[in-house]
Each structure stands twice: as C-alpha cells, then as structure tokens.
Amino acid sequence: MKLALIGYGKVARAFARLLEKKRASYPFRIVGAHTLRHGTAIDPKGLAADPVFGPPVASVEEFLDRTRAEVALELTTLNPESGEPAISHIRAAFARGQHVITSNKGPVAFAYAELRDEAARAGVMFRHEAAVMDGTPVFNLVRNNLPGVEIKGFAGALNSTSKVVVQSMLKGRSFEEGVEDARALGVAEADASFDTEGWDSAAKAAALANVLMDARLTPHAVDRRGIGRLTPERLALLKASGKTVVLVSRARRTPAGVKLRVRAEVLPADDLLAAMYGTSNLLILDTDLMGEIGVFTLQPGLKQTAYGLFSDLVDIARG
Ligand SMILES: NC(=O)c1ccc[n+]([C@@H]2O[C@H](COP(=O)([O-])OP(=O)(O)OC[C@H]3O[C@@H](n4cnc5c(N)ncnc54)[C@H](OP(=O)(O)O)[C@@H]3O)[C@@H](O)[C@H]2O)c1
C-alpha cells in the first residue's frame, strides 16, 4: 500500500522508523512527504526514512494528486482554535478516494461527525487512534471489542504537563518550576497554559466524546477550569489529609445531550485517576453492558504514537 504523509515531524519520523522495522511482514511504502517549510519529497519507489526534500509543491491537493497514494496520513501541527487546515487536508484526501489516518486531534475534536460521514460517502476509512492517548487502543477497542455497548460517559487523566506540575508542587517546587520540569521532560506545549488551563484536556474530551458518544461538540463547549490557581501550600494541606489534585476530563450523557467538563479535581491520593505519573495516561469508560472498563499506558512516547498510526494502517489494509 502506498502512503502520502502530510507533515513530516517527530511523529512521522517515528512512524517511518516503525515501518522500516516491520517491512518484511508489512510492505507499506511511503511515496511522499509534504511539509510547511521543509519542502516536499516524492518517490513512487518509496522514500528513505530520512528523505531529501525538494521545493514544496503548490498545495496539499497537488501533493495528493502527484503521490497517488491509497492512504493519506495527516500529521501536521494541532490548531487548537479550529482544527484547520488539517480538516481541509483530510477532505482533500477523501475527495481523491484516499483513506485517512491522523494523529492530529484537531479534526476529531472540531469536525468528527462531518468527516466520518464524508468518508462513508467516499467509500474510504477515517482512523485516528493516535490522536488522544498516544496509540493506546481506545477507539479501536470500542469499535472492535465492545460491540453493542453504549458509552454513557468517561473519566480520564489525559494531560501530562498538569501531572508533572502537580507532582513537582507536591515536592515543594513552585508552579513555574513545575512547568519547567514538564518542559525538561519534553511534554509541555510551547505555551504551557494550553495544558495547565485545560485546553489540551478539553480537546481530548471533545475528540473522545465525538467518536464514542456522537456528541458533535467542539472544545469550546467544554466546561473547563485548569490547575492555574493551585499552590504548593494548598497541595501540602491536601496531601496531609490523604488527598491530591488531578486534571480530569469527564463526559456524561444527559437528557439534554452530552456534557463535557475539565476540572482540577480533589481526589483521594489512592484514586485510580491519581495513579498516573509523567506522560502516563488513563481513561475509564462507563458503559451500559460492561460497567466501567479502562485503559492506561505507562510513560508512552513517540513509539506508541507511531504504533497507533500503524494499528490503523493494518486495520485499513485488512479492509
Ligand atoms: N509528538 C507527540 O508525542 C504526539 C503524540 C500524539 C499526537 N501528536 C500530534 O501529531 C501531530 C504531529 O505531531 P509532531 O510532534 O510530529 O509535530 P511536529 O514535529 O511539529 O511536526 C509537524 C509537521 O507538520 C508540518 N506542517 C505543519 N503545518 C503544515 C501545513 N499547513 N501543511 C503541511 N505541513 C505542515 C510541519 O512542517 P515543517 O517541518 O516544515 O515545520 C512538520 O513537518 C500533531 O497534531 C500532534 O498534536 C503528537
């Protein structure tokens, strides 16, 4: 199967390395990579993992026309305000009869229902396992392993930076030092308030709810409050009474539709949601037929995100 990659940054490179490793059993071939500033590389025989980029083609549409791949991977930077231009990139691939896989949560958080329906009309698949939990099976888990189950809600500890900041403050460091610790670990966004004020958690909540609960909401609809007002002193008091704070994304189905909330919640220190540290993430699904069922990954990184893309690709190849 021929693949066209829109965006060739950290995730794309990790994905290319994974394909290299699995080449003997899975003959997928990256035939094109297109970036914003580094140019475009196209080779129908397959690109090297570290391709040489030439001048950029004029548009993503032209890139997709020239690569003639069966699958387009949308791996560009997240736009947390609107999900664009990634949404348009995905539509351009659908219009050319190409399946799409993305690790970008923007399109799933802002336009999932439309994209799902457009993919169905075009007779192609739209997959996004790596977009929310770094490749941990959640969308594929529900689709493939929980047939007939209704998701009534969920609770997740999904943001790495906020966990690192709280854990640093529990050791007596200041909020700002906690943010520095998250930066040193490479998990904080350039603007760390995107994490600490709950925007990342809100985007993840919207993406999960749109896919698993057909919520048709955007991150702007999330009732959101981050950890920005927490202090080491307040955390020390909570710790003394066996409690801690976790930035939690929650969804629940109500008669008025799906409600989404992100809050710095005070929880018992031994609560399951408080068990995650660093980049580890956890999601508990509340279901009608299986009660509460959850997934977690310990300290995921680029390897796991690359696997999320690969698992979608194998799923598509199997038809
Ligand atoms: N890094 C992670 O651990 C991780 C985990 C899960 C999900 N994600 C998501 O996966 C996506 C990629 O992440 P990353 O870490 O690989 O990002 P990255 O290293 O910043 O790479 C982004 C790539 O997208 C390209 N790009 C940006 N805007 C573009 C446009 N309009 N047209 C064409 N190319 C464009 C950039 O081009 P230039 O090279 O020219 O700048 C770059 O090659 C993001 O949406 C991110 O949120 C990342």
The ligand as an SDF file (V2000), in Angstrom:
LIG
                    3D

 48 52  0  0  0  0  0  0  0  0999 V2000
    4.6590   14.4050   19.4660 N   0  0  0  0  0  0  0  0  0  0  0  0
    3.8330   13.5760   20.0990 C   0  0  0  0  0  0  0  0  0  0  0  0
    4.2350   12.8580   21.0390 O   0  0  0  0  0  0  0  0  0  0  0  0
    2.3870   13.4540   19.6620 C   0  0  0  0  0  0  0  0  0  0  0  0
    1.5920   12.4770   20.2600 C   0  0  0  0  0  0  0  0  0  0  0  0
    0.2550   12.3360   19.8090 C   0  0  0  0  0  0  0  0  0  0  0  0
   -0.2380   13.1660   18.8380 C   0  0  0  0  0  0  0  0  0  0  0  0
    0.5580   14.1560   18.3040 N   0  0  0  0  0  0  0  0  0  0  0  0
    0.0150   15.0030   17.2520 C   0  0  0  0  0  0  0  0  0  0  0  0
    0.5640   14.5970   15.9960 O   0  0  0  0  0  0  0  0  0  0  0  0
    0.7400   15.7360   15.1270 C   0  0  0  0  0  0  0  0  0  0  0  0
    2.2050   15.8180   14.7070 C   0  0  0  0  0  0  0  0  0  0  0  0
    2.9990   15.9800   15.8600 O   0  0  0  0  0  0  0  0  0  0  0  0
    4.6030   16.1510   15.7590 P   0  0  0  0  0  0  0  0  0  0  0  0
    5.0850   16.0550   17.1520 O   0  0  0  0  0  0  0  0  0  0  0  0
    5.1490   15.2610   14.7110 O   0  0  0  0  0  0  0  0  0  0  0  0
    4.6870   17.6670   15.2570 O   0  0  0  0  0  0  0  0  0  0  0  0
    5.9530   18.4030   14.6210 P   0  0  0  0  0  0  0  0  0  0  0  0
    7.2120   17.6680   14.9590 O   0  0  0  0  0  0  0  0  0  0  0  0
    5.8130   19.8320   14.9740 O   0  0  0  0  0  0  0  0  0  0  0  0
    5.7190   18.2290   13.0360 O   0  0  0  0  0  0  0  0  0  0  0  0
    4.6330   18.8260   12.3740 C   0  0  0  0  0  0  0  0  0  0  0  0
    4.8530   18.6710   10.8850 C   0  0  0  0  0  0  0  0  0  0  0  0
    3.7070   19.2320   10.2140 O   0  0  0  0  0  0  0  0  0  0  0  0
    4.1770   20.0910    9.1800 C   0  0  0  0  0  0  0  0  0  0  0  0
    3.1260   21.0800    8.9240 N   0  0  0  0  0  0  0  0  0  0  0  0
    2.5980   21.9870    9.7840 C   0  0  0  0  0  0  0  0  0  0  0  0
    1.6260   22.6950    9.1740 N   0  0  0  0  0  0  0  0  0  0  0  0
    1.5520   22.2120    7.9020 C   0  0  0  0  0  0  0  0  0  0  0  0
    0.7670   22.5430    6.7660 C   0  0  0  0  0  0  0  0  0  0  0  0
   -0.1480   23.5200    6.8380 N   0  0  0  0  0  0  0  0  0  0  0  0
    0.9650   21.8650    5.6090 N   0  0  0  0  0  0  0  0  0  0  0  0
    1.9040   20.8750    5.5380 C   0  0  0  0  0  0  0  0  0  0  0  0
    2.6710   20.5150    6.5800 N   0  0  0  0  0  0  0  0  0  0  0  0
    2.5050   21.1860    7.7380 C   0  0  0  0  0  0  0  0  0  0  0  0
    5.4650   20.6610    9.7040 C   0  0  0  0  0  0  0  0  0  0  0  0
    6.2120   21.1810    8.6100 O   0  0  0  0  0  0  0  0  0  0  0  0
    7.7320   21.7630    8.8370 P   0  0  0  0  0  0  0  0  0  0  0  0
    8.5820   20.5430    9.0800 O   0  0  0  0  0  0  0  0  0  0  0  0
    8.0670   22.3980    7.5720 O   0  0  0  0  0  0  0  0  0  0  0  0
    7.6340   22.6590   10.0150 O   0  0  0  0  0  0  0  0  0  0  0  0
    6.0830   19.4110   10.3460 C   0  0  0  0  0  0  0  0  0  0  0  0
    6.7160   18.6220    9.3630 O   0  0  0  0  0  0  0  0  0  0  0  0
    0.2550   16.9510   15.9240 C   0  0  0  0  0  0  0  0  0  0  0  0
   -1.0640   17.2390   15.5930 O   0  0  0  0  0  0  0  0  0  0  0  0
    0.3630   16.4820   17.3800 C   0  0  0  0  0  0  0  0  0  0  0  0
   -0.5410   17.1670   18.2230 O   0  0  0  0  0  0  0  0  0  0  0  0
    1.8640   14.2900   18.6820 C   0  0  0  0  0  0  0  0  0  0  0  0
  1  2  1  0
  2  3  2  0
  2  4  1  0
  4  5  1  0
  4 48  2  0
  5  6  2  0
  6  7  1  0
  7  8  2  0
  8  9  1  0
  8 48  1  0
  9 10  1  0
  9 46  1  0
 10 11  1  0
 11 12  1  0
 11 44  1  0
 12 13  1  0
 13 14  1  0
 14 15  2  0
 14 16  1  0
 14 17  1  0
 17 18  1  0
 18 19  2  0
 18 20  1  0
 18 21  1  0
 21 22  1  0
 22 23  1  0
 23 24  1  0
 23 42  1  0
 24 25  1  0
 25 26  1  0
 25 36  1  0
 26 27  1  0
 26 35  1  0
 27 28  2  0
 28 29  1  0
 29 30  1  0
 29 35  2  0
 30 31  1  0
 30 32  2  0
 32 33  1  0
 33 34  2  0
 34 35  1  0
 36 37  1  0
 36 42  1  0
 37 38  1  0
 38 39  2  0
 38 40  1  0
 38 41  1  0
 42 43  1  0
 44 45  1  0
 44 46  1  0
 46 47  1  0
M  CHG  2   8   1  16  -1
M  END
$$$$
